Amino acid sequence: MLADPETATDMDYDAVEGVIAHEYFHNWSGNRVTCRDWFQLSLKEGFTVLRDQLFSQDMGSEAVKRIEDVRVLRAAQFPEDSGPLAHPIRPDSYQEISNFYTPTVYNKGAEVIRMMRTMAGPEKFREGTDLYFKRHDGEAATCEDFIKAIEQGADLDLEQFRLWYSQAGTPKIKARLLHENNFATLRLEQEVPATPGQPEKQPMPIPLKIALFDRETGKHHGEQLVVLDGEKGEFPFKGYLRPPVLSINRGFTAPVAIEVEQADEDLVFLAAKDDDPFARYEALQKLCVRHLLKTVQGELEERARDVERDAISQAFEAILPDNSLDDLMRGELMLLPGQGYIAEQLPVSDPLAVHTEREGLKAWLGEELQDDFLDLHDRTSEVPYGRDAAARGARKVKSFALQYIAAGDAEEGAERAAKQYALADNMTDRQGALMVLCGLECSEREMALADFYKRYEGDALVIDKWFSLQAGSLHPDALEHVKVLAGHKDFTLSNPNRVRALYMAFAANPHAFHAADGEGYRLIGDLIRRLDPLNPQTAARFVPSLGRWRRIEPGRAALMREELEKIVAVPDLSRDVREQVTKSLG
């Protein structure tokens, strides 16, 4: 596996390092101790994903890596958990084994084992894993074998915890902090939603790290771990003269969705002062999500909207110049919540409305904080290329600042993006600039795309980027661009990387894929039918994009379902695709 600054972004470098670590760790968790049967797949994959995550945290920024992993979980696994393909990390059945390699088995599997580590503590957890390897070296083991080793090695009772292996769905937690007579009392409730084949669920043990901040001093008395193991729980804390500010699920200790009764001013406080990096990131995400959900559902009058936007702006103003932050972390805090995650908070969503409101907030921030983003882009543009954390952080923040600049002022954004592209001496800067240009209607866009293609023609992996950037762009004609690119001389259905580069980027592009007339759905439906005889495994990966129809407003939902019905009617459909489609329709 090769990478160099001219052709690989900083994210590519991280991915190479993480993949090598993952496969190397499989020497133990997967090879020396392997799986008794396919139902135990998360035994090795969930465990090894956790190991490669912890390795990458040690090699880089622990805080940034944790946020990145949670963002992937929410974007890929949470929707799976709430859709027709939901299954436990140790499923009960399957029709085609290639459909078994899911975000639930891998990513949620890693989170479940991470919870054991949190409850045991790193040293005791290590004792448990050492016992597991010693006991089962050279054997084909089960998830139960792993749990027993952790129980005995770490001295934990994991009887109820086993439910995480057998129950599907993302638990939903309601949290409320009460204050009376010097006591702060945390009230928690949990619900595990019904999923296909599992209409009723039992409460699961949910470990949550919390801290209670004094809003005047900005300090807390120490982080604590609480475990909710029933439908409801109360946790009292003594010695609080004033109502504290709750920081909950710090470090994302549990893969759950949390609804907290919390004022905007508390979220602004946490976004500015929380000493847990993930909790600080989460506070800003919640502030944005709460606002966007209200605007999407038409619940805000103009004055109320402006008040909430001002709160978000205050949080950004605390982040952008904060010298206590390194740029790698600053970049994470600058990211708005993804459209998929926002839509997940709604029982049924209008994808175009979510897209419009999210981009509207970005444009407003770009205008409101224009000078801050310009200064940030200027500062980071002066940092020379390097592989150290400071240089990597500068490149990250540079392109994020450019996105806000372009959203607030397209002309200024195009000018700066063209300059960043022209001066780039590495792929991170070049790709960041091209991504912004791809979303704009300007002459610089065509010039940069032509230059990029000419520069890298013949380098397949880099040309994949060229296809993906156009298919995933904010350009109003992105759908038409994809149709044209499908006829490009360098596009072929026989190369799965090229297929994913074009069509997976398109399926993840909300404003293009969810075109009101259904053309985006027809494009993916046609792709699945044409691709299935050539590569059923890759074809099946596109079905979930249509399978989410129940969570989409009725007009689009009918068009999505229509495409699934066309696919299932195809004679000699592969087992890979048929399983995905029938579950999606069922």
Residue pairs with C-beta under 8 A, 6 or more apart in sequence:
1 16
1 19
1 20
3 12
3 13
3 16
5 385
5 425
5 426
5 427
5 428
6 426
6 427
7 427
7 456
7 459
7 461
7 462
8 16
8 427
9 427
9 428
9 431
10 392
10 395
10 396
10 428
11 428
12 427
13 387
14 56
14 60
17 56
17 59
18 52
18 55
18 56
19 52
21 51
21 52
21 55
21 56
22 48
22 49
22 51
22 52
25 48
25 51
25 52
25 55
26 44
26 48
28 133
29 43
29 44
29 47
29 48
29 51
30 44
30 45
30 48
32 133
32 137
32 138
33 44
33 132
33 133
33 136
33 137
33 138
33 139
33 141
34 44
34 139
34 140
34 141
35 41
35 43
35 44
35 140
35 141
35 142
36 140
36 141
36 142
38 94
38 97
38 100
39 90
39 91
39 92
40 90
40 141
40 142
40 143
41 100
41 101
41 105
42 89
42 90
42 105
42 106
42 109
42 112
42 143
42 165
43 141
43 142
43 143
43 145
43 146
45 101
45 105
45 106
45 109
46 89
46 105
46 106
46 108
46 109
46 110
46 112
46 113
47 109
47 110
47 113
47 146
49 106
49 107
49 109
49 110
50 110
50 113
50 114
50 117
53 65
53 69
53 110
56 65
57 65
57 66
60 328
60 389
61 326
61 328
61 329
61 389
63 277
63 278
63 329
63 332
64 277
64 328
64 329
64 331
64 332
66 251
66 252
66 277
66 278
67 277
67 278
67 281
67 332
68 332
69 107
69 110
70 252
70 278
71 338
72 103
72 107
73 103
73 107
73 108
73 111
73 255
74 338
74 340
74 341
74 344
75 338
75 340
75 341
76 103
76 107
77 103
77 104
77 107
77 108
77 255
78 170
78 257
78 341
78 344
79 340
79 344
79 544
79 548
80 86
80 102
80 103
80 104
80 544
81 104
81 108
81 168
81 169
81 170
81 195
82 169
82 170
82 193
82 195
82 344
82 551
83 544
83 547
83 548
83 550
83 551
83 584
84 196
84 547
84 550
84 583
84 584
84 585
84 586
85 102
85 544
85 547
85 580
85 583
85 584
86 104
86 168
86 169
86 195
86 196
87 102
87 104
87 168
87 195
88 104
88 165
88 166
88 167
88 168
89 104
89 105
89 108
89 109
89 112
89 164
89 165
90 143
90 165
90 166
91 100
91 105
92 197
94 100
94 579
95 575
95 578
95 579
96 540
96 574
96 575
96 576
96 579
98 536
98 537
98 540
98 576
99 540
99 576
99 579
99 580
104 168
108 255
111 254
111 255
112 164
112 165
112 255
114 253
115 161
115 164
115 207
115 253
115 254
115 255
116 125
116 128
116 150
116 154
116 156
116 158
116 161
117 125
118 207
118 209
118 225
118 253
119 156
119 207
119 225
119 227
120 128
120 150
120 154
120 155
120 156
121 154
124 153
124 154
124 155
124 156
125 150
125 154
127 153
127 154
128 149
128 150
128 151
128 152
128 153
128 154
128 156
129 149
129 150
129 153
130 153
131 149
131 152
131 153
132 141
132 145
132 146
132 149
132 150
132 153
135 145
135 149
136 145
136 149
143 165
144 162
147 158
147 161
147 162
147 165
150 156
150 158
151 157
151 158
160 204
160 205
160 229
161 204
161 205
163 202
163 204
163 205
164 204
167 192
167 198
167 201
167 202
167 204
168 195
168 196
168 198
169 192
169 193
169 194
169 195
169 198
169 201
170 193
170 255
170 256
170 257
171 190
171 191
171 192
171 204
171 206
171 254
171 256
171 257
172 190
172 191
172 192
172 193
172 256
172 257
172 258
172 259
173 188
173 189
173 190
173 206
173 208
173 228
173 256
173 257
173 258
173 259
174 188
174 189
174 190
174 258
174 259
174 260
175 186
175 187
175 188
175 246
175 248
175 258
175 259
175 260
175 261
176 186
176 187
176 260
176 261
177 184
177 185
177 186
177 187
177 212
177 243
177 244
177 246
177 260
177 261
178 184
178 185
178 187
179 185
179 240
179 242
179 243
179 244
182 238
182 239
182 240
182 241
183 236
183 237
183 238
183 240
184 212
184 236
184 237
184 240
184 243
184 244
185 234
185 235
185 236
185 237
186 210
186 226
186 234
186 235
186 236
186 237
186 246
186 248
187 232
187 233
187 234
188 208
188 226
188 228
188 232
188 233
188 234
188 235
189 231
189 232
190 203
190 204
190 206
190 228
190 230
190 231
190 232
190 256
191 231
192 201
192 202
192 203
192 204
193 201
194 200
194 201
196 583
196 586
203 228
203 229
203 230
203 231
204 229
205 227
205 228
205 229
206 227
206 228
206 229
206 254
206 256
207 225
207 226
207 227
207 253
207 254
208 225
208 226
208 227
208 228
208 248
208 249
208 253
208 254
209 223
209 224
209 225
209 248
209 249
209 250
209 251
209 253
209 276
210 223
210 224
210 225
210 226
210 246
210 247
210 248
210 249
210 250
211 220
211 222
211 223
211 224
211 247
211 250
211 274
211 275
211 276
211 279
212 220
212 221
212 237
212 240
212 244
212 245
212 246
212 247
213 219
213 220
213 244
213 245
213 246
213 247
213 269
213 270
213 273
213 274
214 220
214 242
214 244
214 245
215 242
215 243
215 244
215 245
215 266
215 269
216 242
218 269
218 273
220 244
220 247
220 275
221 239
223 250
223 276
224 237
225 253
226 233
226 235
245 266
245 269
245 270
246 260
246 262
246 266
247 270
247 274
247 276
247 279
247 283
248 258
248 260
248 279
249 256
249 258
249 279
249 282
250 276
250 278
250 279
251 276
251 278
251 279
252 278
252 282
260 286
262 286
264 287
264 290
264 308
264 311
265 311
267 283
267 284
267 286
267 287
267 290
267 311
267 315
268 283
268 287
268 311
268 314
268 315
268 318
269 283
270 279
270 280
270 282
270 283
271 280
271 283
271 284
271 287
271 315
271 318
271 319
271 333
272 280
272 315
272 318
272 319
273 280
274 280
274 283
277 329
277 332
280 333
281 332
281 333
283 315
284 312
284 315
284 316
284 319
284 333
285 337
287 311
287 312
287 315
288 312
288 336
288 337
288 361
289 337
289 341
289 342
289 345
290 308
291 300
291 305
291 308
291 309
291 311
291 312
291 361
292 337
292 342
292 354
292 357
292 358
292 361
293 342
293 345
293 346
294 300
294 305
294 308
295 305
295 357
295 360
295 361
296 342
296 346
296 349
296 350
296 353
296 354
296 357
297 346
300 308
309 361
309 364
309 368
312 361
312 365
313 365
313 368
313 369
316 334
316 365
316 369
316 372
317 369
317 372
319 325
319 330
319 333
319 334
320 330
320 334
320 369
320 372
320 373
320 376
321 372
322 330
325 333
326 389
326 390
326 393
327 380
327 390
327 393
327 394
327 396
327 397
328 389
328 392
328 393
328 396
329 393
330 393
330 397
331 393
331 396
331 397
331 400
334 397
334 400
334 401
334 404
335 400
336 358
336 361
336 362
337 358
339 351
339 354
339 355
339 358
339 510
340 508
340 510
342 349
342 354
342 358
343 349
343 351
343 354
343 551
346 551
347 551
348 550
348 551
348 552
348 553
349 551
349 552
349 553
350 552
350 553
350 556
351 510
351 511
351 513
351 514
351 552
351 556
352 510
352 511
352 514
352 516
354 510
355 510
355 511
355 514
359 407
359 474
362 403
362 404
362 407
363 407
363 408
364 408
365 404
365 407
365 408
366 373
366 404
366 405
366 406
366 407
366 408
366 409
367 408
367 409
368 408
369 404
370 405
370 408
370 409
373 401
373 404
373 405
373 408
374 401
374 405
374 412
376 397
376 398
376 401
377 398
377 401
377 402
377 405
377 416
379 394
380 394
380 395
380 397
380 398
380 401
381 398
381 420
383 390
383 391
383 394
383 395
384 391
385 391
385 395
385 425
385 426
386 392
392 428
395 426
395 428
395 429
395 432
396 428
398 420
398 429
398 432
399 420
399 428
399 429
399 432
399 433
399 435
399 436
402 413
402 416
402 417
402 420
402 432
402 433
402 436
403 435
403 436
405 412
405 413
405 416
406 412
406 413
406 414
406 416
406 417
406 436
406 439
406 440
407 413
410 440
410 441
410 442
411 442
413 436
413 440
414 437
414 440
414 442
414 444
414 445
415 444
417 433
417 434
417 436
417 437
417 440
417 444
417 448
418 433
418 437
418 444
418 447
418 448
420 429
420 432
420 433
421 429
421 430
421 433
421 434
421 437
421 448
421 451
423 429
424 430
424 433
427 462
430 452
431 465
431 469
433 448
434 448
434 449
434 452
434 469
435 469
435 473
437 444
437 445
437 448
437 449
438 445
438 449
438 469
438 470
438 473
438 474
438 475
439 473
439 474
439 475
440 475
441 475
441 476
445 475
449 466
449 470
452 466
453 463
453 466
456 462
456 463
456 466
457 463
460 495
460 497
460 498
461 497
463 490
464 497
464 498
464 501
465 501
467 485
467 488
467 491
467 498
467 501
467 502
467 505
468 501
468 502
468 504
468 505
469 505
470 478
470 481
470 482
470 485
471 478
471 481
471 482
471 485
471 501
471 502
471 503
471 505
471 506
471 509
471 512
472 478
472 505
472 506
472 508
472 509
473 481
473 509
474 511
475 481
476 511
478 506
478 509
478 511
478 512
479 506
479 512
479 515
479 519
479 520
479 523
482 502
482 503
482 506
482 512
482 523
483 523
485 491
485 502
486 502
490 498
491 498
491 502
492 498
493 499
493 530
493 531
493 534
493 535
494 534
496 535
496 538
499 527
499 531
499 535
499 538
500 538
500 541
503 523
503 524
503 527
503 542
504 541
504 542
506 512
506 513
506 520
506 523
506 524
507 513
507 520
507 524
507 542
507 545
508 545
512 520
513 520
513 521
513 524
513 545
514 520
514 552
514 556
516 555
516 556
518 556
518 559
518 560
518 562
518 563
521 546
521 556
521 559
521 560
521 562
521 563
522 563
524 542
524 545
524 546
524 563
525 546
525 563
525 564
525 566
525 567
527 539
527 542
528 539
528 542
528 543
528 567
528 577
529 566
529 567
529 570
531 538
531 539
531 542
532 539
532 570
532 573
532 574
532 576
532 577
533 572
533 574
536 574
536 575
536 576
536 577
537 576
539 574
539 576
539 577
540 574
540 576
540 577
540 579
540 580
543 564
543 567
543 577
543 580
543 581
543 584
544 580
544 584
546 560
546 563
546 564
546 584
547 564
547 580
547 581
547 583
547 584
548 560
549 556
549 557
549 558
549 560
549 561
549 564
549 584
550 557
552 560
561 585
564 581
564 584
564 585
565 585
567 573
567 577
567 581
568 578
568 581
568 582
568 585
573 581
